[in-house]
Every structure is written in C-alpha cells, then in structure tokens.
Amino acid sequence: MLWENGFYLDGSVSIIRTTIYVVTKFRIPDQVILGVIIGACLGLGFCHIMKFAKREGFIDRESYTAQYIALSLMSIGLTGFLGSDDLLAAFAAGSS
C-alpha cells in the first residue's frame, strides 16, 4: 500500500516516517509564523504605548526595565495559550 509522497503505511518505520513528515511539513512552520506575527504585533504596540507614556510623563526612565520584563512575560503567556512558539514570540516582541 502506497500513501502520498511514497510513504508506506504497512510497517512501523513508515508510520514513524509519515508522522515526522506531517509534523515537520505542517505544524512547525505554523508555529514559527504565528509566533513571529504575535510577537511583532505585541512589540510594535508596546513600543507605541511606551513612547506615548514617556511623552506624556506617565513613566520615568527607571521603570523601563520592569516594562520590558512585563512585555516578555505577556508575550510568552499569550503565545503559549494559543499553542505557538513562545520563545520566538518573546524574541520578536523585544526586537520590534
């Protein structure tokens, strides 16, 4: 019995090969793309909020460290809840 892309379903090796193929082809790119998009959106939104707060005098210079720790925890929590790559989202949020 042949399955698509030449993978056989009648042996244990072919089932493992098929599982690896499906996971790497569909799930990993989905996690990467969604993690980058969520992180970049959170980072850009946070950047605008921080500029507004600094311009209006709501925040001082010493509070920046706590705000960026809160951004990383918020991005990790939100992306983990959605089932995507949380470390990549935190990196994208901090880079934007």
C-alpha positions as CSV (number, residue, x, y, z in Angstrom):
1,M,0.0,0.0,0.0
2,L,1.4,3.3,-1.0
3,W,0.4,6.6,0.6
4,E,1.1,10.0,-0.9
5,N,4.7,11.0,-1.4
6,G,5.8,7.4,-1.4
7,F,5.3,6.6,2.3
8,Y,4.2,3.1,3.1
9,L,1.7,2.6,5.9
10,D,2.2,-1.2,6.4
11,G,5.3,-1.0,8.6
12,S,6.4,0.7,11.8
13,V,9.2,2.5,10.1
14,S,6.9,4.0,7.6
15,I,4.4,5.2,10.2
16,I,7.2,7.0,12.0
17,R,8.5,8.5,8.8
18,T,4.9,9.6,7.9
19,T,4.5,11.2,11.4
20,I,7.7,13.1,11.1
21,Y,6.8,14.2,7.6
22,V,3.4,15.5,8.7
23,V,4.7,17.3,11.8
24,T,7.6,19.0,10.0
25,K,5.6,19.9,7.0
26,F,2.5,21.4,8.7
27,R,3.0,22.1,12.4
28,I,6.5,23.6,12.7
29,P,6.0,26.4,10.0
30,D,2.6,27.2,11.6
31,Q,4.2,27.7,15.0
32,V,7.1,29.8,13.7
33,I,4.9,32.1,11.5
34,L,2.3,32.6,14.2
35,G,4.9,33.2,16.9
36,V,6.7,35.8,14.9
37,I,3.4,37.6,14.0
38,I,2.1,37.7,17.5
39,G,5.5,38.8,18.9
40,A,5.9,41.5,16.3
41,C,2.4,42.9,16.9
42,L,2.8,42.9,20.6
43,G,6.2,44.6,20.4
44,L,5.1,47.3,18.0
45,G,2.0,48.0,20.0
46,F,4.1,48.2,23.2
47,C,6.6,50.5,21.5
48,H,3.8,53.0,20.7
49,I,2.4,52.8,24.2
50,M,5.9,53.4,25.8
51,K,6.5,56.4,23.5
52,F,3.2,57.9,24.4
53,A,3.8,57.2,28.2
54,K,7.2,58.8,28.0
55,R,6.0,61.8,26.1
56,E,3.1,62.5,28.5
57,G,5.3,61.9,31.5
58,F,3.5,58.8,32.8
59,I,6.7,56.8,33.1
60,D,10.2,57.6,34.1
61,R,13.5,56.1,32.9
62,E,13.9,53.7,35.8
63,S,10.6,51.9,35.0
64,Y,11.7,50.8,31.5
65,T,13.3,47.5,32.8
66,A,10.1,46.4,34.6
67,Q,8.0,47.2,31.5
68,Y,10.2,45.1,29.2
69,I,10.0,42.2,31.6
70,A,6.2,42.5,31.6
71,L,6.3,42.6,27.8
72,S,8.3,39.3,27.6
73,L,6.0,37.6,30.2
74,M,2.9,38.8,28.4
75,S,4.1,37.6,25.0
76,I,5.2,34.2,26.4
77,G,1.8,33.8,28.2
78,L,-0.3,34.8,25.2
79,T,1.6,32.7,22.7
80,G,1.8,29.7,25.0
81,F,-2.0,30.0,25.4
82,L,-2.5,30.0,21.7
83,G,-0.2,27.0,21.2
84,S,2.6,28.6,19.3
85,D,6.3,29.0,19.9
86,D,6.6,31.3,22.9
87,L,10.3,31.8,22.9
88,L,10.3,33.0,19.3
89,A,7.4,35.4,20.1
90,A,9.3,36.9,23.0
91,F,12.3,37.4,20.8
92,A,10.2,39.1,18.1
93,A,8.5,41.3,20.6
94,G,11.8,42.5,22.0
95,S,13.3,43.0,18.6
96,S,10.5,45.2,17.2
